[in-house]
């Protein structure tokens, strides 16, 4: 069978191989420590492996409901309420996805259209901007400072326009490890008051916090 030689146009021609893939190959090539990705270097807890095996053997190995298994959604609701005192209805307000990246892409696709602006704090997880651009949105980049990767809230406020549809926050922050303080969250709330701007809060590292800091 002849090879297909025509070039297939991409919606995002400027997006190349991710830095994670490049750094992973270099680390493997030179037998170096790979600090570019957050994958663990240890096995899962044997108790977890045992429980997963039991569930698979008991028949829990088919398609899950579109929004996620209800028992899991109920446990997520309970966990959030226990930790933060905020109740979310498992039926109407919680959806389970295959991972954070898919969740972020799905949310952006659902709400962002041509010309919509999305504020992103830089440096940032490299999946945010392509997801915005492939849906016709415009990333508006707000640079974190070089003294602790903090937000300049005056600069942030100046970036909000009538086209701003969404803000993406990430705390604890990838890649710097900085966190949004309580004051930061209040500043964000104040900046977005009386608007219809959507906030995506990427909290995938919420339990990896050190030095006595608190996740907000």
N, CA, C and O of each residue as an XYZ file, in Angstrom:
864
protein
N       0.846     -1.193      0.000
C       0.000      0.000      0.000
C       0.886      1.249      0.000
O       1.779      1.356      0.840
N       0.663      2.201     -0.922
C       1.499      3.402     -0.975
C       1.250      4.304      0.232
O       0.148      4.358      0.778
N       2.301      5.003      0.627
C       2.180      5.936      1.745
C       1.407      7.180      1.307
O       1.526      7.637      0.170
N       0.616      7.712      2.229
C      -0.122      8.952      1.970
C       0.848     10.111      2.146
O       1.329     10.355      3.253
N       1.139     10.825      1.070
C       2.192     11.840      1.091
C       1.685     13.275      1.258
O       2.467     14.179      1.551
N       0.401     13.479      1.076
C      -0.125     14.842      1.211
C      -0.028     15.306      2.666
O      -0.176     14.509      3.592
N       0.215     16.575      2.850
C       0.319     17.131      4.201
C      -1.072     17.434      4.732
O      -1.856     18.132      4.090
N      -1.369     16.901      5.916
C      -2.658     17.141      6.553
C      -2.543     18.404      7.398
O      -1.737     18.444      8.327
N      -3.328     19.432      7.098
C      -3.199     20.689      7.849
C      -3.640     20.524      9.299
O      -4.591     19.804      9.601
N      -2.941     21.195     10.166
C      -3.253     21.169     11.588
C      -4.006     22.429     11.980
O      -3.772     23.497     11.414
N      -4.904     22.310     12.941
C      -5.563     23.492     13.493
C      -4.576     24.358     14.275
O      -4.768     25.566     14.416
N      -3.519     23.724     14.779
C      -2.531     24.435     15.589
C      -1.133     24.142     15.056
O      -0.376     23.403     15.685
N      -0.785     24.705     13.917
C       0.512     24.381     13.311
C       1.704     24.798     14.157
O       2.798     24.259     13.987
N       1.514     25.745     15.062
C       2.639     26.211     15.883
C       2.925     25.288     17.066
O       3.976     25.394     17.698
N       1.990     24.382     17.364
C       2.179     23.483     18.502
C       3.043     22.308     18.074
O       2.690     21.566     17.157
N       4.160     22.146     18.733
C       5.098     21.079     18.402
C       5.074     20.013     19.494
O       4.207     20.019     20.367
N       6.048     19.092     19.428
C       6.187     18.074     20.462
C       6.370     18.747     21.821
O       7.127     19.711     21.937
N       5.688     18.250     22.844
C       5.729     18.902     24.152
C       7.117     18.814     24.769
O       7.907     17.925     24.448
N       7.390     19.754     25.658
C       8.671     19.776     26.365
C       8.843     18.519     27.201
O       9.966     18.063     27.413
N       7.718     17.945     27.687
C       7.811     16.739     28.496
C       8.360     15.578     27.679
O       9.195     14.813     28.163
N       7.891     15.445     26.441
C       8.377     14.378     25.569
C       9.852     14.570     25.255
O      10.627     13.615     25.299
N      10.242     15.798     24.937
C      11.642     16.066     24.594
C      12.563     15.813     25.786
O      13.604     15.171     25.646
N      12.181     16.314     26.950
C      13.018     16.131     28.133
C      13.066     14.673     28.561
O      14.097     14.193     29.033
N      11.937     13.959     28.393
C      11.920     12.541     28.727
C      12.896     11.745     27.879
O      13.606     10.878     28.390
N      12.934     12.037     26.585
C      13.865     11.350     25.690
C      15.313     11.670     26.043
O      16.167     10.783     26.038
N      15.591     12.938     26.351
C      16.953     13.328     26.713
C      17.390     12.673     28.023
O      18.528     12.222     28.150
N      16.483     12.625     28.988
C      16.811     11.991     30.266
C      17.126     10.514     30.070
O      18.062      9.985     30.670
N      16.335      9.850     29.224
C      16.584      8.432     28.941
C      17.893      8.249     28.183
O      18.660      7.329     28.469
N      18.145      9.125     27.216
C      19.355      9.021     26.391
C      20.627      9.176     27.217
O      21.610      8.469     26.992
N      20.605     10.106     28.175
C      21.811     10.403     28.948
C      21.761      9.834     30.370
O      22.591     10.174     31.214
N      20.776      8.963     30.625
C      20.647      8.326     31.939
C      20.604      9.378     33.052
O      21.269      9.248     34.080
N      19.812     10.413     32.819
C      19.714     11.528     33.765
C      18.399     11.464     34.536
O      17.456     10.792     34.118
N      18.345     12.162     35.651
C      17.098     12.282     36.394
C      16.123     13.141     35.600
O      16.478     14.224     35.133
N      14.897     12.659     35.449
C      13.877     13.398     34.708
C      13.026     14.199     35.688
O      12.156     13.651     36.365
N      13.286     15.492     35.752
C      12.530     16.369     36.647
C      11.414     17.107     35.923
O      10.793     18.006     36.490
N      11.154     16.734     34.672
C      10.183     17.480     33.874
C       8.757     16.996     34.069
O       7.818     17.691     33.682
N       8.572     15.817     34.662
C       7.229     15.264     34.823
C       7.026     14.786     36.247
O       7.974     14.418     36.941
N       5.771     14.799     36.666
C       5.466     14.464     38.049
C       5.059     13.021     38.260
O       4.215     12.738     39.111
N       5.641     12.100     37.505
C       5.248     10.707     37.709
C       6.005     10.124     38.903
O       7.166     10.469     39.122
N       5.358      9.238     39.684
C       6.013      8.680     40.878
C       7.049      7.628     40.499
O       6.968      7.005     39.441
N       8.025      7.443     41.389
C       9.036      6.401     41.180
C       8.854      5.258     42.171
O       9.806      4.558     42.515
N       7.603      5.080     42.629
C       7.297      3.999     43.559
C       5.997      3.338     43.128
O       5.192      3.933     42.412
N       5.802      2.106     43.570
C       4.609      1.345     43.203
C       3.411      1.767     44.056
O       3.584      2.335     45.134
N       2.189      1.487     43.568
C       1.005      1.770     44.385
C       1.012      0.942     45.666
O       1.683     -0.086     45.753
N       0.265      1.399     46.642
C       0.114      0.658     47.890
C      -0.468     -0.722     47.582
O      -1.459     -0.815     46.857
N       0.125     -1.801     48.116
C      -0.410     -3.152     47.863
C      -1.889     -3.283     48.218
O      -2.614     -4.046     47.579
N      -2.347     -2.538     49.241
C      -3.767     -2.595     49.604
C      -4.635     -2.069     48.462
O      -5.708     -2.607     48.190
N      -4.165     -1.018     47.798
C      -4.919     -0.459     46.677
C      -4.974     -1.449     45.523
O      -6.027     -1.637     44.914
N      -3.844     -2.083     45.219
C      -3.814     -3.080     44.147
C      -4.779     -4.219     44.459
O      -5.482     -4.703     43.572
N      -4.812     -4.648     45.729
C      -5.711     -5.726     46.141
C      -7.172     -5.318     45.969
O      -7.984     -6.099     45.474
N      -7.504     -4.092     46.379
C      -8.888     -3.628     46.267
C      -9.319     -3.482     44.813
O     -10.446     -3.828     44.461
N      -8.420     -2.967     43.962
C      -8.737     -2.839     42.538
C      -8.960     -4.212     41.921
O      -9.888     -4.398     41.133
N      -8.112     -5.174     42.275
C      -8.256     -6.537     41.754
C      -9.583     -7.144     42.188
O     -10.269     -7.782     41.390
N      -9.943     -6.946     43.450
C     -11.217     -7.466     43.948
C     -12.389     -6.856     43.185
O     -13.335     -7.559     42.827
N     -12.327     -5.556     42.938
C     -13.406     -4.887     42.213
C     -13.505     -5.403     40.784
O     -14.608     -5.632     40.288
N     -12.374     -5.588     40.118
C     -12.384     -6.109     38.750
C     -12.974     -7.513     38.722
O     -13.790     -7.831     37.857
N     -12.560     -8.349     39.668
C     -13.065     -9.723     39.715
C     -14.548     -9.774     40.070
O     -15.235    -10.742     39.742
N     -15.039     -8.735     40.737
C     -16.452     -8.687     41.120
C     -17.336     -8.134     40.004
O     -18.548     -8.001     40.178
N     -16.734     -7.814     38.865
C     -17.523     -7.372     37.719
C     -17.544     -5.881     37.487
O     -18.233     -5.410     36.581
N     -16.798     -5.113     38.293
C     -16.745     -3.659     38.085
C     -15.684     -3.330     37.030
O     -14.662     -2.708     37.322
N     -15.956     -3.763     35.805
C     -14.959     -3.612     34.738
C     -15.614     -3.231     33.409
O     -15.070     -3.499     32.338
N     -16.775     -2.610     33.492
C     -17.501     -2.223     32.288
C     -17.549     -0.692     32.172
O     -16.952      0.023     32.977
N     -18.268     -0.210     31.161
C     -18.411      1.232     30.997
C     -19.029      1.861     32.248
O     -20.015      1.365     32.793
N     -18.432      2.950     32.681
C     -19.001      3.704     33.798
C     -20.046      4.678     33.266
O     -20.034      4.996     32.077
N     -20.951      5.158     34.118
C     -21.875      6.214     33.690
C     -21.094      7.418     33.174
O     -19.962      7.654     33.596
N     -21.693      8.173     32.269
C     -20.993      9.286     31.634
C     -20.436     10.279     32.655
O     -19.334     10.796     32.476
N     -21.178     10.542     33.708
C     -20.738     11.514     34.715
C     -19.872     10.897     35.799
O     -19.397     11.603     36.688
N     -19.658      9.574     35.736
C     -18.862      8.900     36.751
C     -19.724      8.042     37.663
O     -20.926      8.273     37.796
N     -19.106      7.055     38.289
C     -19.812      6.158     39.203
C     -20.354      6.970     40.388
O     -19.631      7.755     41.002
N     -21.622      6.767     40.691
C     -22.262      7.589     41.714
C     -21.592      7.440     43.076
O     -21.442      8.428     43.795
N     -21.191      6.237     43.440
C     -20.544      6.050     44.746
C     -19.272      6.883     44.845
O     -18.975      7.444     45.900
N     -18.522      6.965     43.753
C     -17.307      7.782     43.741
C     -17.654      9.265     43.844
O     -16.998     10.006     44.577
N     -18.671      9.697     43.122
C     -19.073     11.108     43.177
C     -19.541     11.487     44.581
O     -19.289     12.599     45.046
N     -20.219     10.563     45.249
C     -20.655     10.820     46.623
C     -19.461     10.954     47.564
O     -19.461     11.801     48.458
N     -18.438     10.112     47.361
C     -17.245     10.193     48.197
C     -16.475     11.491     47.945
O     -15.934     12.087     48.877
N     -16.428     11.926     46.685
C     -15.772     13.202     46.365
C     -16.504     14.351     47.052
O     -15.877     15.245     47.621
N     -17.824     14.321     46.996
C     -18.626     15.353     47.649
C     -18.352     15.385     49.149
O     -18.190     16.451     49.744
N     -18.303     14.203     49.747
C     -18.062     14.111     51.189
C     -16.665     14.613     51.548
O     -16.487     15.312     52.546
N     -15.675     14.253     50.725
C     -14.294     14.684     50.975
C     -14.176     16.206     50.939
O     -13.561     16.805     51.822
N     -14.766     16.832     49.918
C     -14.693     18.290     49.794
C     -15.384     18.965     50.979
O     -14.880     19.947     51.525
N     -16.532     18.432     51.368
C     -17.255     19.029     52.495
C     -16.463     18.881     53.789
O     -16.406     19.813     54.591
N     -15.847     17.705     53.999
C     -15.071     17.478     55.221
C     -13.850     18.398     55.297
O     -13.515     18.904     56.368
N     -13.187     18.611     54.157
C     -11.957     19.404     54.147
C     -12.211     20.903     54.126
O     -11.511     21.667     54.790
N     -13.219     21.325     53.357
C     -13.380     22.754     53.092
C     -14.732     23.322     53.512
O     -14.964     24.525     53.390
N     -15.629     22.459     54.007
C     -16.913     22.945     54.477
C     -17.864     23.382     53.380
O     -18.832     24.096     53.641
N     -17.595     22.959     52.154
C     -18.436     23.336     51.012
C     -19.096     22.083     50.445
O     -18.411     21.116     50.112
N     -20.423     22.094     50.333
C     -21.140     20.926     49.821
C     -21.423     21.083     48.330
O     -21.905     22.123     47.882
N     -21.112     20.027     47.568
C     -21.464     19.957     46.147
C     -22.314     18.709     45.932
O     -21.964     17.617     46.379
N     -23.434     18.891     45.241
C     -24.367     17.787     45.034
C     -23.749     16.767     44.075
O     -23.391     17.124     42.953
N     -23.617     15.499     44.495
C     -22.965     14.502     43.640
C     -23.692     14.236     42.332
O     -23.067     13.840     41.348
N     -24.993     14.447     42.305
C     -25.759     14.188     41.088
C     -25.655     15.346     40.100
O     -25.542     15.125     38.895
N     -25.694     16.571     40.603
C     -25.811     17.737     39.725
C     -24.548     18.580     39.593
O     -24.450     19.393     38.674
N     -23.573     18.404     40.494
C     -22.435     19.323     40.521
C     -21.070     18.644     40.457
O     -20.049     19.330     40.510
N     -21.022     17.339     40.345
C     -19.736     16.631     40.306
C     -19.701     15.703     39.104
O     -20.619     14.913     38.888
N     -18.635     15.806     38.324
C     -18.399     14.932     37.175
C     -16.999     14.350     37.294
O     -16.054     15.059     37.642
N     -16.866     13.071     37.009
C     -15.568     12.396     37.056
C     -15.034     12.265     35.635
O     -15.754     11.829     34.737
N     -13.783     12.640     35.431
C     -13.145     12.509     34.117
C     -11.966     11.550     34.229
O     -11.629     11.090     35.320
N     -11.339     11.252     33.088
C     -10.209     10.315     33.120
C      -8.938     10.976     33.633
O      -7.937     10.294     33.858
N      -8.959     12.274     33.820
C      -7.793     12.980     34.338
C      -8.007     14.473     34.270
O      -8.974     14.950     33.677
N      -7.086     15.216     34.891
C      -7.225     16.668     34.939
C      -7.116     17.299     33.558
O      -7.840     18.247     33.254
N      -6.217     16.786     32.714
C      -6.033     17.381     31.390
C      -7.300     17.262     30.558
O      -7.688     18.207     29.871
N      -7.950     16.092     30.620
C      -9.207     15.937     29.887
C     -10.296     16.839     30.457
O     -11.096     17.405     29.712
N     -10.322     16.968     31.776
C     -11.321     17.836     32.402
C     -11.150     19.280     31.947
O     -12.125     19.954     31.616
N      -9.902     19.750     31.933
C      -9.622     21.127     31.525
C     -10.013     21.340     30.068
O     -10.646     22.341     29.733
N      -9.636     20.399     29.200
C      -9.972     20.525     27.779
C     -11.487     20.538     27.577
O     -12.004     21.321     26.780
N     -12.189     19.676     28.294
C     -13.642     19.588     28.150
C     -14.318     20.883     28.587
O     -15.227     21.370     27.914
N     -13.877     21.439     29.708
C     -14.470     22.690     30.194
C     -14.222     23.827     29.213
O     -15.133     24.590     28.892
N     -12.982     23.937     28.737
C     -12.653     25.002     27.789
C     -13.470     24.847     26.510
O     -13.985     25.830     25.978
N     -13.590     23.622     26.018
C     -14.357     23.371     24.798
C     -15.830     23.722     24.985
O     -16.482     24.210     24.062
N     -16.344     23.472     26.181
C     -17.760     23.743     26.444
C     -18.075     25.236     26.478
O     -19.186     25.638     26.133
N     -17.113     26.064     26.888
C     -17.425     27.472     27.147
C     -16.704     28.476     26.260
O     -17.162     29.611     26.131
N     -15.593     28.094     25.646
C     -14.792     29.064     24.901
C     -15.052     28.940     23.409
O     -15.010     27.849     22.841
N     -15.323     30.088     22.784
C     -15.540     30.146     21.345
C     -14.629     31.174     20.709
O     -13.737     31.723     21.356
N     -14.866     31.426     19.441
C     -14.005     32.315     18.663
C     -13.940     33.717     19.278
O     -14.966     34.358     19.506
N     -12.718     34.175     19.539
C     -12.518     35.521     20.051
C     -12.613     35.680     21.552
O     -12.303     36.749     22.078
N     -13.038     34.635     22.257
C     -13.100     34.723     23.718
C     -11.691     34.747     24.301
O     -10.811     34.018     23.842
N     -11.483     35.576     25.301
C     -10.174     35.675     25.946
C     -10.147     34.858     27.233
O     -11.111     34.834     27.998
N      -9.017     34.190     27.451
C      -8.817     33.387     28.658
C      -7.508     33.826     29.307
O      -6.450     33.761     28.681
N      -7.576     34.269     30.548
C      -6.374     34.707     31.255
C      -5.654     33.492     31.831
O      -6.250     32.664     32.519
N      -4.353     33.404     31.532
C      -3.509     32.296     31.986
C      -2.287     32.889     32.677
O      -1.644     33.792     32.141
N      -1.966     32.384     33.861
C      -0.772     32.842     34.573
C       0.439     32.053     34.093
O       0.420     30.823     34.055
N       1.492     32.779     33.727
C       2.712     32.168     33.197
C       3.841     32.256     34.218
O       3.957     33.252     34.933
N       4.694     31.191     34.292
C       4.674     29.975     33.484
C       3.458     29.117     33.816
O       2.857     29.250     34.882
N       3.106     28.230     32.876
C       1.875     27.467     33.041
C       2.033     26.059     32.488
O       2.892     25.788     31.650
N       1.183     25.178     32.980
C       1.067     23.828     32.428
C       0.793     23.948     30.932
O      -0.075     24.714     30.513
N       1.534     23.192     30.132
C       1.550     23.475     28.690
C       0.315     23.014     27.924
O       0.266     23.173     26.704
N      -0.684     22.449     28.601
C      -1.912     22.048     27.903
C      -2.978     23.146     27.895
O      -3.958     23.043     27.157
N      -2.803     24.183     28.696
C      -3.827     25.231     28.757
C      -3.976     25.965     27.423
O      -5.070     26.034     26.863
N      -2.881     26.505     26.929
C      -2.961     27.378     25.754
C      -3.434     26.659     24.491
O      -4.274     27.207     23.778
N      -2.933     25.446     24.176
C      -3.459     24.763     22.984
C      -4.958     24.491     23.063
O      -5.658     24.595     22.055
N      -5.460     24.144     24.250
C      -6.897     23.889     24.398
C      -7.704     25.153     24.128
O      -8.782     25.095     23.536
N      -7.183     26.281     24.560
C      -7.854     27.559     24.292
C      -7.843     27.864     22.800
O      -8.871     28.210     22.218
N      -6.667     27.730     22.188
C      -6.504     28.123     20.785
C      -7.279     27.218     19.834
O      -7.829     27.700     18.845
N      -7.334     25.918     20.112
C      -8.028     25.006     19.206
C      -9.530     25.285     19.193
O     -10.227     24.906     18.252
N     -10.021     25.943     20.230
C     -11.438     26.318     20.290
C     -11.683     27.758     19.855
O     -12.776     28.293     20.043
N     -10.654     28.387     19.268
C     -10.812     29.742     18.754
C     -10.605     30.836     19.772
O     -10.774     32.015     19.462
N     -10.236     30.457     21.001
C     -10.019     31.449     22.044
C      -8.652     32.100     21.949
O      -7.803     31.689     21.159
N      -8.453     33.120     22.768
C      -7.205     33.885     22.773
C      -6.609     33.844     24.181
O      -7.194     34.410     25.105
N      -5.458     33.185     24.367
C      -4.812     33.218     25.679
C      -4.282     34.618     25.983
O      -3.600     35.226     25.158
N      -4.596     35.114     27.158
C      -4.063     36.394     27.636
C      -3.122     36.057     28.788
O      -3.561     35.602     29.844
N      -1.826     36.282     28.578
C      -0.813     35.777     29.494
C      -0.447     36.820     30.540
O      -0.079     37.947     30.206
N      -0.551     36.436     31.804
C      -0.166     37.294     32.924
C       1.051     36.659     33.586
O       0.963     35.558     34.130
N       2.177     37.348     33.539
C       3.430     36.799     34.049
C       3.483     36.889     35.572
O       3.277     37.958     36.147
N       3.761     35.755     36.222
C       4.011     35.773     37.657
C       5.371     36.418     37.918
O       6.266     36.335     37.077
N       5.533     37.062     39.078
C       6.789     37.775     39.319
C       7.930     36.798     39.596
O       7.705     35.600     39.768
N       9.158     37.324     39.639
C      10.332     36.476     39.840
C      10.775     36.432     41.297
O      11.901     36.037     41.599
N       9.887     36.839     42.196
C      10.180     36.783     43.631
C       9.108     35.950     44.323
O       8.302     36.466     45.097
N       9.115     34.676     44.033
C       8.139     33.780     44.642
C       6.973     33.432     43.752
O       6.029     32.779     44.197
N       7.018     33.861     42.485
C       5.956     33.542     41.521
C       4.588     33.983     42.043
O       3.635     33.205     42.070
N       4.517     35.238     42.453
C       3.275     35.811     42.954
C       2.552     36.579     41.845
O       3.151     36.960     40.839
N       1.255     36.795     42.054
C       0.424     37.497     41.071
C       0.478     38.999     41.318
O       0.329     39.459     42.450
N       0.691     39.744     40.260
C       0.526     41.199     40.304
C      -0.944     41.471     40.010
O      -1.357     41.454     38.851
N      -1.733     41.721     41.044
C      -3.178     41.813     40.863
C      -3.594     43.070     40.110
O      -4.652     43.096     39.481
N      -2.769     44.109     40.171
C      -3.063     45.299     39.373
C      -2.921     44.981     37.888
O      -3.758     45.375     37.076
N      -1.853     44.267     37.542
C      -1.653     43.847     36.153
C      -2.788     42.929     35.714
O      -3.303     43.055     34.603
N      -3.176     42.004     36.595
C      -4.283     41.096     36.285
C      -5.555     41.876     35.973
O      -6.234     41.599     34.984
N      -5.874     42.850     36.819
C      -7.082     43.642     36.605
C      -7.069     44.397     35.294
O      -8.106     44.578     34.657
N      -5.878     44.840     34.893
C      -5.763     45.576     33.630
C      -5.963     44.680     32.411
O      -6.253     45.172     31.321
N      -5.809     43.362     32.589
C      -5.961     42.442     31.454
C      -7.413     42.039     31.216
O      -7.731     41.460     30.177
N      -8.283     42.333     32.152
C      -9.692     41.968     32.000
C     -10.364     42.941     31.034
O     -10.296     44.157     31.213
N     -11.012     42.390     30.009
C     -11.729     43.199     29.022
C     -13.144     42.656     28.859
O     -13.532     41.692     29.519
N     -13.901     43.282     27.977
C     -15.262     42.796     27.721
C     -15.251     41.442     27.015
O     -16.282     40.775     26.930
N     -14.076     41.035     26.505
C     -13.973     39.737     25.831
C     -13.496     38.625     26.764
O     -13.456     37.460     26.368
N     -13.133     38.978     28.006
C     -12.636     37.969     28.943
C     -13.763     37.017     29.326
O     -14.785     37.437     29.870
N     -13.572     35.744     29.041
C     -14.607     34.740     29.314
C     -14.204     33.816     30.463
O     -15.060     33.238     31.132
N     -12.887     33.679     30.688
C     -12.435     32.663     31.629
C     -11.072     33.042     32.200
O     -10.276     33.728     31.558
N     -10.824     32.575     33.427
C      -9.510     32.681     34.067
C      -9.120     31.285     34.536
O      -9.935     30.573     35.123
N      -7.872     30.894     34.278
C      -7.378     29.604     34.764
C      -6.376     29.867     35.878
O      -5.366     30.540     35.669
N      -6.661     29.332     37.067
C      -5.700     29.407     38.162
C      -5.212     28.002     38.473
O      -5.911     27.021     38.221
N      -4.014     27.913     39.018
C      -3.394     26.616     39.295
C      -2.640     26.735     40.615
O      -1.580     27.358     40.679
N      -3.189     26.139     41.659
C      -2.568     26.213     42.974
C      -2.767     24.888     43.699
O      -3.897     24.411     43.801
N      -1.686     24.280     44.208
C      -0.279     24.633     44.045
C       0.116     24.697     42.568
O      -0.371     23.930     41.738
N       1.011     25.635     42.274
C       1.303     25.990     40.893
C       2.306     25.050     40.246
O       3.326     24.693     40.834
N       1.990     24.663     39.027
C       2.898     23.886     38.179
C       3.434     24.831     37.108
O       2.639     25.326     36.309
N       4.743     25.112     37.044
C       5.827     24.315     37.627
C       6.500     24.897     38.860
O       7.438     24.275     39.359
N       6.089     26.042     39.386
C       6.903     26.725     40.397
C       6.727     26.172     41.802
O       7.639     26.271     42.622
N       5.544     25.579     42.098
C       5.267     25.118     43.446
C       4.684     26.186     44.351
O       4.377     25.903     45.508
N       4.522     27.415     43.855
C       3.923     28.477     44.677
C       2.432     28.206     44.872
O       1.825     27.440     44.124
N       1.855     28.842     45.883
C       0.434     28.634     46.161
C      -0.294     29.975     46.218
O       0.297     31.015     46.507
N      -1.590     29.917     45.934
C      -2.450     31.084     46.129
C      -2.765     31.179     47.623
O      -3.289     30.235     48.214
N      -2.446     32.314     48.221
C      -2.776     32.539     49.626
C      -4.252     32.901     49.760
O      -4.953     33.091     48.766
N      -4.706     32.990     50.999
C      -6.088     33.429     51.226
C      -6.298     34.829     50.660
O      -7.354     35.126     50.102
N      -5.284     35.691     50.805
C      -5.384     37.047     50.272
C      -5.483     37.035     48.755
O      -6.221     37.828     48.170
N      -4.729     36.124     48.110
C      -4.817     35.995     46.652
C      -6.234     35.620     46.225
O      -6.770     36.175     45.267
N      -6.829     34.678     46.942
C      -8.175     34.241     46.582
C      -9.184     35.375     46.768
O     -10.112     35.524     45.973
N      -8.998     36.168     47.816
C      -9.888     37.314     48.025
C      -9.698     38.364     46.931
O     -10.662     38.983     46.479
N      -8.445     38.558     46.509
C      -8.172     39.501     45.418
C      -8.814     39.024     44.121
O      -9.370     39.822     43.366
N      -8.735     37.725     43.867
C      -9.367     37.166     42.670
C     -10.875     37.376     42.725
O     -11.493     37.798     41.748
N     -11.455     37.076     43.883
C     -12.900     37.256     44.051
C     -13.302     38.705     43.816
O     -14.299     38.983     43.150
N     -12.524     39.616     44.365
C     -12.824     41.042     44.207
C     -12.693     41.479     42.750
O     -13.508     42.259     42.257
N     -11.663     40.973     42.061
C     -11.427     41.364     40.667
C     -12.545     40.897     39.745
O     -12.858     41.555     38.752
N     -13.146     39.754     40.080
C     -14.160     39.167     39.199
C     -15.583     39.441     39.672
O     -16.542     38.976     39.057
N     -15.722     40.187     40.751
C     -17.067     40.500     41.250
C     -17.859     41.247     40.181
O     -17.321     42.082     39.454
N     -19.137     40.928     40.105
C     -20.055     41.578     39.158
C     -19.695     41.290     37.699
O     -20.012     42.082     36.811
N     -19.034     40.160     37.453
C     -18.777     39.711     36.085
C     -19.348     38.307     35.925
O     -19.747     37.672     36.901
N     -19.382     37.836     34.689
C     -19.789     36.453     34.412
C     -18.586     35.604     34.004
O     -18.737     34.594     33.317
N     -17.398     36.017     34.430
C     -16.173     35.312     34.054
C     -16.091     33.978     34.795
O     -16.295     33.908     36.006
N     -15.789     32.929     34.041
C     -15.673     31.578     34.585
C     -14.256     31.366     35.111
O     -13.290     31.805     34.487
N     -14.128     30.694     36.257
C     -12.814     30.357     36.805
C     -12.620     28.844     36.740
O     -13.420     28.083     37.285
N     -11.548     28.416     36.068
C     -11.096     27.031     36.172
C     -10.019     27.001     37.243
O      -9.007     27.693     37.131
N     -10.230     26.208     38.274
C      -9.254     26.091     39.354
C      -8.618     24.705     39.285
O      -9.225     23.710     39.680
N      -7.390     24.659     38.779
C      -6.644     23.404     38.643
C      -5.927     23.150     39.968
O      -4.940     23.812     40.288
N      -6.439     22.178     40.736
C      -5.925     21.917     42.084
C      -5.367     20.505     42.201
O      -5.493     19.863     43.244
N      -4.750     20.026     41.123
C      -4.318     18.636     41.082
C      -3.288     18.316     42.166
O      -3.159     17.161     42.571
N      -2.555     19.329     42.638
C      -1.537     19.093     43.674
C      -1.982     19.610     45.044
O      -1.145     19.984     45.865
N      -3.277     19.632     45.292
C      -3.784     20.267     46.515
C      -3.235     19.646     47.797
O      -3.168     20.324     48.822
N      -2.841     18.375     47.762
C      -2.348     17.720     48.979
C      -0.825     17.650     49.030
O      -0.266     16.994     49.910
N      -0.148     18.317     48.099
C       1.322     18.328     48.106
C       1.758     19.750     48.453
O       2.169     20.520     47.585
N       1.661     20.076     49.727
C       1.963     21.420     50.231
C       2.872     21.281     51.449
O       2.656     20.421     52.303
N       3.885     22.133     51.516
C       4.876     22.026     52.577
C       4.983     23.341     53.353
O       4.304     24.320     53.045
N       5.851     23.338     54.366
C       6.201     24.538     55.142
C       5.006     25.142     55.864
O       4.965     26.348     56.105
N       4.034     24.304     56.209
C       2.915     24.784     57.003
C       1.893     25.611     56.262
O       0.995     26.181     56.881
N       2.010     25.692     54.941
C       1.044     26.462     54.161
C      -0.285     25.708     54.056
O      -0.353     24.507     54.317
N      -1.325     26.425     53.674
C      -2.670     25.860     53.579
C      -3.204     26.034     52.168
O      -2.995     27.070     51.536
N      -3.895     25.011     51.680
C      -4.546     25.108     50.371
C      -5.872     25.833     50.518
O      -6.659     25.533     51.416
N      -6.110     26.786     49.635
C      -7.362     27.565     49.676
C      -8.165     27.313     48.407
O      -9.249     27.871     48.242
